[in-house]
Amino acid sequence: MYKIKCSPVKTLFSRVMLVGVMCMSSITLAQQNDLKPETAADEQTLAQQLQQLKKEVIALNRDLFVLEEDLLFPSSTQLVVYLSMDVGNYFDLDSVEVKLDDVTVTHYLYTEKQQAALIKGGVQKLHLANLAQGEHVISAFFLGKGPHEREYKRATSFTFTKSADAKMLELRIVDSTANQQPEFKVVEL
């Protein structure tokens, strides 16, 4: 007897695909045969089964995404960069550009809704990557409107050491009421 050895991702992916195919084929078969439930109870049971299949597909898809992220970005090499904003009275964010060791890794433009979500306390995952151990420099460039509706371009840099553990950094835009200006910081989490 032969045993087939599959990776967890392939096995999970196979399960997601199987449930999805079963769900789609059941719907197609019912439509082709113009099958109608004989009673309201049959219709309700069929609807409940379909809902259950949808929930299983969603749960399996989520598990597959988490597993894929773990395989692509293992914690020993993982770097995650987040962005947060405090209040936003002195700065309206238009865009941010992030450089890692003088190489642009991400550039993001913001809509009014996204900016409002950040001001309400939202945190955005800006960048996820694999990074070798050692010393690195992250630089962030912020464009927007500052006090008195003037164009504002500010930058901040931070030198950090990547160890064997995952590294998380947060770019923070904080209002400084003392200076009536925004402050831009990079913080290790």
DRENDREN-375185 format. One record per residue: residue number from 1; residue in one letter; x, y, z of N, C-alpha, C in turn. Coordinates in steps of 0.001 Angstrom, whole numbers, plus 500000, padded with zeros to 6 digits. Example, Ala and Ser with C-alpha at 12.3 -4.5 7.8 and 13.67 -1.06 7.14 Angstrom:
% DRENDREN-375185
REC pos code     nX     nY     nZ    caX    caY    caZ     cX     cY     cZ
REC   1    a 513190 494310 507800 512300 495500 507800 513200 496700 507800
REC   2    s 512850 497750 507080 513670 498940 507140 512900 500030 507870
% end
This chain:
% DRENDREN-375185
REC pos code     nX     nY     nZ    caX    caY    caZ     cX     cY     cZ
REC   1    m 500849 498818 500000 500000 500000 500000 500890 501241 500000
REC   2    y 500581 502182 499120 501354 503413 499002 500680 504539 499753
REC   3    k 501496 505352 500378 500970 506533 501068 501424 507758 500296
REC   4    i 500490 508632 500022 500810 509875 499353 500980 510944 500422
REC   5    k 502121 511593 500394 502407 512610 501398 502176 513983 500774
REC   6    c 501270 514768 501347 500957 516107 500850 501297 517137 501918
REC   7    s 501647 518313 501453 501894 519402 502397 500568 519864 502980
REC   8    p 500582 520506 504156 499340 520988 504759 498611 521982 503857
REC   9    v 499357 522791 503117 498715 523770 502239 497976 523074 501114
REC  10    k 498621 522066 500495 497966 521342 499405 496729 520619 499909
REC  11    t 496831 520019 501093 495688 519310 501658 494538 520276 501930
REC  12    l 494833 521416 502538 493816 522410 502840 493224 522977 501558
REC  13    f 494091 523271 500591 493627 523790 499309 492702 522772 498638
REC  14    s 493061 521499 498696 492232 520446 498109 490858 520410 498765
REC  15    r 490834 520557 500088 489553 520554 500798 488685 521742 500390
REC  16    v 489298 522921 500264 488556 524109 499855 487975 523907 498459
REC  17    m 488808 523406 497564 488360 523189 496187 487249 522143 496133
REC  18    l 487379 521068 496904 486381 520012 496905 485030 520531 497391
REC  19    v 485022 521271 498488 483777 521825 499008 483169 522804 498004
REC  20    g 484007 523642 497396 483523 524595 496399 482937 523904 495188
REC  21    v 483603 522863 494691 483104 522113 493533 481797 521418 493878
REC  22    m 481724 520825 495071 480485 520163 495481 479337 521158 495555
REC  23    c 479608 522317 496105 478588 523345 496251 478098 523806 494876
REC  24    m 479039 524090 493976 478678 524575 492647 477971 523493 491834
REC  25    s 478436 522243 491944 477806 521173 491173 476396 520892 491679
REC  26    s 476165 521015 492976 474815 520819 493522 473864 521882 493000
REC  27    i 474320 523103 492961 473479 524191 492466 473205 524012 490982
REC  28    t 474248 523685 490210 474096 523490 488767 473169 522337 488473
REC  29    l 473328 521229 489180 472478 520057 488968 471026 520393 489265
REC  30    a 470791 521099 490332 469422 521475 490693 468817 522391 489630
REC  31    q 469628 523310 489096 469129 524219 488066 468870 523485 486763
REC  32    q 469748 522554 486383 469599 521826 485128 468362 520939 485160
REC  33    n 468153 520286 486248 467011 519375 486364 465743 520092 486780
REC  34    d 465862 521400 486974 464734 522218 487410 464069 521590 488633
REC  35    l 464918 521142 489557 464425 520511 490769 463862 521569 491706
REC  36    k 462707 521296 492187 462095 522175 493173 461749 521340 494389
REC  37    p 462030 521859 495550 461683 521102 496754 460171 520874 496816
REC  38    e 459809 519691 497295 458394 519344 497342 457664 520059 498462
REC  39    t 458356 520313 499547 457718 520993 500671 458584 522164 501109
REC  40    a 457983 523001 501902 458723 524151 502433 459851 523673 503343
REC  41    a 459646 522556 504028 460684 522011 504911 461896 521569 504095
REC  42    d 461644 520943 502925 462742 520538 502050 463514 521756 501556
REC  43    e 462786 522809 501215 463425 524035 500736 464291 524656 501837
REC  44    q 463766 524643 503063 464514 525201 504187 465760 524359 504486
REC  45    t 465629 523042 504421 466770 522147 504649 467843 522370 503590
REC  46    l 467429 522498 502336 468369 522745 501245 469089 524091 501439
REC  47    a 468346 525100 501858 468941 526417 502095 469935 526359 503259
REC  48    q 469593 525615 504304 470494 525471 505448 471773 524737 505060
REC  49    q 471637 523683 504244 472819 522950 503789 473724 523837 502942
REC  50    l 473107 524632 502082 473877 525542 501237 474612 526582 502086
REC  51    q 473939 527135 503092 474573 528094 504003 475739 527446 504747
REC  52    q 475553 526212 505191 476610 525503 505904 477812 525286 504995
REC  53    l 477573 524921 503737 478665 524745 502786 479411 526059 502547
REC  54    k 478674 527151 502444 479303 528459 502261 480190 528807 503451
REC  55    k 479707 528540 504663 480492 528812 505871 481769 527977 505894
REC  56    e 481667 526713 505478 482841 525847 505454 483869 526343 504446
REC  57    v 483416 526777 503283 484329 527302 502265 485040 528546 502788
REC  58    i 484316 529436 503437 484916 530656 503984 485937 530318 505068
REC  59    a 485600 529402 505966 486522 529012 507034 487776 528349 506462
REC  60    l 487610 527479 505484 488760 526823 504876 489633 527822 504113
REC  61    n 489004 528783 503459 489751 529806 502739 490589 530642 503711
REC  62    r 490015 530986 504864 490750 531739 505878 491946 530933 506385
REC  63    d 491729 529649 506668 492821 528792 507136 493922 528682 506089
REC  64    l 493529 528591 504831 494496 528513 503742 495324 529792 503654
REC  65    f 494681 530932 503821 495394 532212 503780 496417 532301 504907
REC  66    v 496040 531922 506114 496946 531972 507265 498126 531025 507053
REC  67    l 497840 529829 506561 498908 528864 506310 499860 529352 505228
REC  68    e 499303 529939 504174 500128 530470 503086 501042 531585 503589
REC  69    e 500495 532478 504415 501301 533571 504963 502424 533028 505850
REC  70    d 502134 531997 506634 503164 531403 507493 504285 530766 506667
REC  71    l 503911 530156 505536 504931 529530 504700 505744 530551 503915
REC  72    l 505084 531590 503419 505787 532596 502615 506623 533540 503476
REC  73    f 506136 533842 504672 506822 534780 505550 507023 534155 506921
REC  74    p 507997 533255 507057 508228 532637 508367 508672 533685 509385
REC  75    s 508362 533441 510630 508629 534445 511665 510114 534770 511802
REC  76    s 510980 533856 511417 512419 534123 511553 512903 535190 510582
REC  77    t 512170 535431 509505 512593 536444 508525 511544 537539 508326
REC  78    q 510474 537506 509062 509333 538394 508815 509533 539812 509356
REC  79    l 509189 540782 508498 509131 542190 508885 507749 542709 508500
REC  80    v 507065 543340 509452 505758 543925 509200 505819 545399 509586
REC  81    v 505313 546265 508684 505300 547705 508939 503846 548166 508947
REC  82    y 503443 548827 510021 502089 549349 510182 502114 550877 510146
REC  83    l 500946 551472 509894 500798 552930 509933 499601 553271 510802
REC  84    s 499778 554261 511687 498671 554734 512515 498711 556251 512577
REC  85    m 497561 556847 512878 497440 558300 512953 496699 558683 514227
REC  86    d 497119 559788 514828 496461 560272 516033 495809 561615 515733
REC  87    v 494540 561713 515882 493718 562921 515763 493674 563486 514346
REC  88    g 494781 563944 513801 494784 564476 512441 494393 565931 512324
REC  89    n 494507 566717 513399 494166 568142 513330 495206 568955 512572
REC  90    y 496463 568526 512635 497543 569305 512037 498090 568699 510750
REC  91    f 497503 567586 510304 498030 566945 509101 496959 566115 508415
REC  92    d 496767 566364 507110 495886 565543 506274 496772 564708 505368
REC  93    l 496793 563420 505583 497680 562509 504858 497190 562273 503439
REC  94    d 498077 562486 502453 497767 562174 501058 498435 560874 500629
REC  95    s 499711 560716 500986 500427 559507 500591 501595 559246 501525
REC  96    v 502068 558013 501463 503249 557619 502223 504094 556708 501343
REC  97    e 505403 556882 501444 506350 556033 500728 507312 555468 501762
REC  98    v 507551 554169 501679 508431 553499 502630 509626 552925 501878
REC  99    k 510813 553232 502391 512049 552692 501838 512727 551848 502911
REC 100    l 513249 550737 502487 513973 549846 503376 515373 549677 502791
REC 101    d 516372 550122 503517 517757 550106 503043 517881 550791 501680
REC 102    d 517279 551968 501555 517312 552813 500349 516626 552198 499128
REC 103    v 515763 551237 499326 514978 550655 498239 513501 550870 498570
REC 104    t 512758 551488 497644 511330 551714 497877 510609 550375 497897
REC 105    v 509914 550101 499014 509192 548835 499153 507688 549014 499049
REC 106    t 507199 550215 499329 505768 550466 499167 505510 551956 499022
REC 107    h 504441 552244 498303 503978 553618 498123 502454 553541 498145
REC 108    y 501824 554352 498981 500374 554233 499150 499718 555596 499109
REC 109    l 498623 555719 498326 497814 556939 498253 496536 556719 499056
REC 110    y 496098 557749 499789 494946 557614 500683 493738 558390 500170
REC 111    t 492565 557781 500339 491308 558464 500069 490847 559124 501369
REC 112    e 489813 559941 501287 489281 560581 502492 488749 559546 503476
REC 113    k 488108 558499 502964 487564 557459 503842 488672 556709 504574
REC 114    q 489747 556407 503866 490859 555706 504505 491519 556576 505566
REC 115    q 491657 557844 505258 492242 558777 506222 491347 558897 507462
REC 116    a 490039 558965 507240 489103 559047 508364 489195 557792 509239
REC 117    a 489362 556625 508603 489491 555375 509369 490756 555385 510221
REC 118    l 491843 555914 509682 493084 556011 510459 492920 556958 511641
REC 119    i 492243 558075 511418 492040 559056 512495 491174 558473 513607
REC 120    k 490219 557599 513232 489346 556978 514233 490043 555867 515016
REC 121    g 491311 555603 514695 492047 554586 515454 492441 553374 514645
REC 122    g 492162 553385 513354 492535 552265 512503 494044 552170 512336
REC 123    v 494506 550973 512095 495924 550720 511841 496015 549962 510525
REC 124    q 496864 550442 509632 497002 549817 508323 498302 549031 508244
REC 125    k 498209 547811 507714 499422 547040 507440 499960 547535 506103
REC 126    l 501073 548251 506151 501659 548838 504948 502541 547868 504182
REC 127    h 503294 547066 504906 504282 546230 504229 504537 544956 505025
REC 128    l 504668 543849 504311 505012 542557 504891 506081 541955 503987
REC 129    a 507217 541576 504562 508306 541048 503741 509215 540136 504542
REC 130    n 510063 539438 503804 511133 538661 504406 512362 539551 504465
REC 131    l 513073 539492 505569 514230 540347 505765 515322 539557 506478
REC 132    a 516541 539666 505972 517675 538966 506583 518002 539579 507944
REC 133    q 518617 538790 508789 519028 539282 510095 520148 540301 509931
REC 134    g 520188 541252 510840 521224 542266 510804 520642 543653 510974
REC 135    e 521459 544665 510730 521045 546054 510898 520452 546585 509587
REC 136    h 519332 547297 509720 518628 547848 508566 518145 549256 508893
REC 137    v 517851 550020 507832 517321 551371 507990 515999 551461 507245
REC 138    i 514979 551946 507948 513690 552186 507312 513474 553700 507258
REC 139    s 513000 554169 506114 512699 555590 505935 511274 555704 505431
REC 140    a 510551 556675 505954 509171 556902 505521 509016 558369 505130
REC 141    f 508366 558593 503999 508138 559940 503488 506638 560181 503437
REC 142    f 506180 561232 504105 504762 561545 504227 504447 562806 503426
REC 143    l 503426 562743 502587 502949 563908 501841 501527 564211 502274
REC 144    g 501211 565500 502399 499862 565887 502778 499777 567377 502980
REC 145    k 498732 567780 503686 498540 569195 503987 498712 569397 505481
REC 146    g 499557 570363 505797 499837 570665 507192 498998 571825 507673
REC 147    p 499442 572475 508751 498722 573632 509285 498562 574715 508219
REC 148    h 497446 575399 508249 497125 576498 507329 497064 576034 505872
REC 149    e 496689 574749 505645 496505 574195 504301 497757 574253 503423
REC 150    r 498919 574266 504022 500169 574282 503253 500581 572850 502916
REC 151    e 501169 572710 501714 501708 571407 501335 502797 571036 502332
REC 152    y 502809 569766 502701 503691 569310 503753 504387 568038 503289
REC 153    k 505680 567990 503357 506434 566775 503068 507425 566581 504201
REC 154    r 507271 565479 504894 508151 565179 506009 508659 563748 505879
REC 155    a 509786 563508 506495 510374 562170 506462 510874 561802 507854
REC 156    t 510979 560524 508078 511567 560017 509308 512340 558750 508972
REC 157    s 513421 558520 509673 514240 557323 509474 514456 556646 510824
REC 158    f 514705 555361 510748 514902 554586 511963 515830 553419 511640
REC 159    t 516840 553235 512458 517759 552105 512304 517368 551046 513322
REC 160    f 517233 549809 512844 516834 548718 513735 517643 547479 513399
REC 161    t 517652 546562 514338 518355 545297 514153 517341 544174 514059
REC 162    k 517397 543427 512982 516510 542275 512795 517184 541053 513395
REC 163    s 516498 540420 514340 517016 539209 514977 516289 538002 514382
REC 164    a 516365 536876 515047 515729 535647 514565 514211 535685 514715
REC 165    d 513694 536622 515501 512248 536732 515700 511640 537682 514669
REC 166    a 510328 537609 514543 509620 538537 513663 509797 539962 514191
REC 167    k 509868 540915 513288 510045 542320 513663 508821 543092 513199
REC 168    m 508259 543889 514113 507112 544737 513785 507470 546185 514077
REC 169    l 507205 547036 513094 507451 548468 513237 506156 549214 512958
REC 170    e 505981 550334 513650 504796 551159 513424 505220 552580 513086
REC 171    l 504695 553079 511972 504883 554479 511603 503737 555235 512246
REC 172    r 504061 556187 513103 503022 556934 513819 503043 558396 513402
REC 173    i 501861 558901 513103 501680 560328 512850 500900 560851 514041
REC 174    v 501541 561717 514836 500954 562189 516087 500901 563707 516067
REC 175    d 499766 564271 516483 499651 565723 516609 500378 566194 517862
REC 176    s 501216 567193 517696 501891 567813 518831 501210 569149 519101
REC 177    t 500406 569217 520152 499685 570453 520461 500629 571549 520928
REC 178    a 501753 571178 521506 502714 572179 521962 503300 572949 520780
REC 179    n 503638 572237 519716 504217 572870 518528 503176 573211 517463
REC 180    q 501958 572708 517629 500894 572812 516641 501374 572307 515285
REC 181    q 502026 571169 515326 502559 570526 514130 502448 569014 514319
REC 182    p 502441 568290 513217 502458 566828 513346 503875 566329 513620
REC 183    e 503972 565201 514300 505251 564544 514526 505188 563174 513873
REC 184    f 506286 562758 513296 506363 561483 512596 507404 560615 513293
REC 185    k 506974 559426 513729 507861 558542 514494 507793 557128 513946
REC 186    v 508875 556378 514187 508883 554949 513933 509095 554275 515279
REC 187    v 508223 553331 515608 508254 552682 516918 508333 551164 516719
REC 188    e 509193 550507 517477 509255 549046 517456 508134 548506 518347
REC 189    l 507446 547502 517859 506367 546888 518650 506841 545591 519266
% end
